[in-house]
Amino acid sequence: MNQIRLSRSLFKMIVTICLSLFYIPFIGYANSYKNIQITVGVQNVSAIGNPAIAHAKTWEKRTGGIVKVKRHPFKDLFNAFYQSMTQKDPIYDVILFAPGWAGDFFPYLDELPEELADDPSFDDIHPTYRDRLMKWDNQWIAVTVDGDLFNGYFRKDLFENEKNRNAFIKQFHYKLDIPETWKEYHDIANFFTGRKDAKGNVLYGTSEAFAFGGQQFWDVFSRASAYTNHPDYPGAQFFHPETMVPQINNPAWVRTVTEYLDILKYCPPDAIDFDIVKVRNAFISGKTAMALDWGDIAQISADPKRSSIVGKVGFFVLPGTREVWNIKKQSWDKMHRPHMAPFLAFGGWVAGVPKNSKHKDAAWDYIMWYTHPKNSLKDVVTSGTGINPYRFTHFTNIDAWSKALSYQAASEYLSVLQTSLDAPCAALDLRLPGLHRYTRTFEIELTRALKKDISVKTALDNVAQKWDEITNELGRDRQLAIYRSSMGLPPLNKQ
């Protein structure tokens, strides 16, 4: 085993050196696309959007081509892309989209050109992001530009404060530390709400996304992961993996959403309107002791131009639980140790080329330039790009991170991401045709519960009913087969 580990380490080291020093990508050179204009579609925030613009400028200089970047709010992105791909005269030549939408977009996406399929830069992409998110129906239809999973952030200075530690033990009868369970996370949020930091500012416990259309459902999906992903019965988080019956209203989900609503009182007063950007701003401005987010807070919180808590941030894998819902027995199973099921929320942005693009070669060339190992390494260590590690070289090239984080912070941050990615029960996000319809229904009912218009159970029962209707409309057997595949399960053997 030691020899195997050594060989893998040596391989990664060689890959790192080759890609960072000698790799020549399959991309255009001077004037190869002179005066050809492509339009790139992306969300209208700095995350992913800013790199799209930055790489457009350097691609233009390199190739002589012209790039028009068109941006939309995330909530409008799916419809904007779908409409363009299904009309005669397209708007977009490149779309940067959620991998979960691949089931709906697949019929309208160009397959990766054969000459790119063996590009050496793809060997550097972590298999989770490469083999699962770049393919649909065994065809390469996209290129990973970002690696996403949810994790936690906490204020080291607050957690290490002796006065806080003593007060926490007195109140909860255990030590203040990184939360291993959602109960501990709740206790910590409760504890810090109303307390003051060293400057006398009032604190709140945590920061999470609650706004409709503000990516709230990925927050909830991440919370549900440990409760719903039983180690003995994988793939049951969203649907029964043998019948496609929605599980969204079972006791595990009711518990998840109830706890999610309850945590709101330990967030800043305006948190019900928090999208993911406001989540980050609340934490880096020093208002909260914790936050749940993708990897972006790491770089942003270390940027003195944007953050008031530079050098004070720690990281943790999503909390687990000592009770997991057993889909077979329809009851809770108690675990001897916290059951951790880090959720690969969203999975990471991918880039594709619509079939109706009139400039496919230039479009793919732009994508390869966007994801070039050197460009992507610069992106992941730069504050505000929204691009999180997805290449092996992003994890192994620790020196590059010194520009963004201290060596210790970089090591801790990358360790949390790697631990989550490699966790035995790491949970995959939902990827299905109709995903946008499934998640939009969930958000509508979740928002009604947040506003206390209806109970949690009623909201989730409504979601389950609608999900069943969507599944029947799209074809239950077909959806079941795709769901099982997306969850890494083999096809069902039907007698």
Phi, psi and omega in degrees: 000321180298322178295321178297314179299319180296318180297317180296318179297318179296319179299313181297323180296317179296316178301317180301311183296314183297315183290324184278337185249319191244349187294127175247110186287162175276080180221160185292160178242187187312125175064013181292336176232039185304126176068006174276126181255131173240150178247129182251128178258134184203166179288158190264041172233170183300323181298122181072322180293313180298315176299326178300320179287316181299315181287335175296318182295316181287328177294320178299316180294324184285323190246345184083001178282176181234134181239128172251120180261120182248125187244148180224154170301148183305320184296340181257355190295314183303309183295322180298316180291316183298316180297319180295319183288338185256010178246163186294315180256102186285157174266321190251142171258334177226134173235135174256111193225167177288132182298336178293344179274358185301326180298325178277328185273338188313313182297343187248007183256142177287142176282144179307128180305144184303322182291344178265340188301329181258019180301130184299337180294338180289334178293340182275350181275132179305135184307326179301318181277330182277301190286333181265322190261344179268353183243154167214130181053040176069014178245141177282113184235003182201168176234130179295132177241001188194148176243123186236139167201155180274141173211179185249156178231146178215158179274108180300320183297324180284320181290329183269353180296125186297322179297316178296319182295317180293319180293323180294315178299319180297323183277319188245352174068027167207166187286145175285120182203180176304130183291126177266340179230162178293333176295316179296319177301317178297316180299317182294318178298318177299314184299314187280341181294122181094347176281172182240148177276187184296338180266000179089008179279140180288135182256159169236159189292316185202174181225123179221166182271129180231351187283138174299131182076003182256028178069029180297324187293333177290329174298312181292317177303320180294323178291325184284341190306308183294324181289330190254343182261083180292133182300335180268347183224072183293157174083013185256012185296317187253320181224157172292122187288002176245342184232344184068019174287130181301138176255005188297344180245018178282171184304329179294319179287323176300317178296316180301308184290325177299316179292324178297316177294323182292327183292342181303326182287350177254011176254167177306153186305330182263015187295338180298342178258011182285121161268185187292331178293318179291330174302311182295316182296322179296320182287312184288343176275357176090013183281331187235155180277335181218171174200152172246132184194174168289198185282357190296327184299330183306306182287320182296318183291343180264000182268109183297342178283341185239340190241143176258006183233035180302131178080005184245011189254134173243172187227150176214148174294146179312136180301158177249205182208156176263003176227127181235136181288127179262109185292334180284313182273347184056048179203169179276136172256132178274137181253143180290328178232158179305127178275117183256130177221072182307136187259125179277067185301131180073312178095335181117137180301145175232158180241136180221170180239119178297147178299330183273006174297140179267358182224059186296318181299315179295322180297312178296324180297319177299317180298316180295328177288317177304317186263006178311137184309319180290318178296316183291325178295319177296321180296315187291336181263002182259133181297133171088357181285337182077003181262121182250160187306133175219350177257151175303322181293338175291328180274328186270337183274068187297331182296327180297331182285345182297341177284339183251322185225160171293162180301318180295313181297318179298317180297316180294317181297309181294327178295319178296316179297315181294319178299319179294314181299320186265005181298139181303326182250025176305133187256134179275147178287165181287129176226107183210149166302138182085009183307317182300324179288318178300310185288325179295320176299317179299315181297319180300311181288324177298319180294323176297321178291321178299324180274002178065026176285328178219164179285163178300314182297317179297317180301314182287328174297321178296319179297313181301318179297315180293319179300321178298319179296317179297316180298315179296320181296321183273349179105105186299314182296318179295315180296321179297316180298318180291319180300313180299317179297317181293335179266006178077022181259148179288162177299149177287139174270107182266128181285000000 
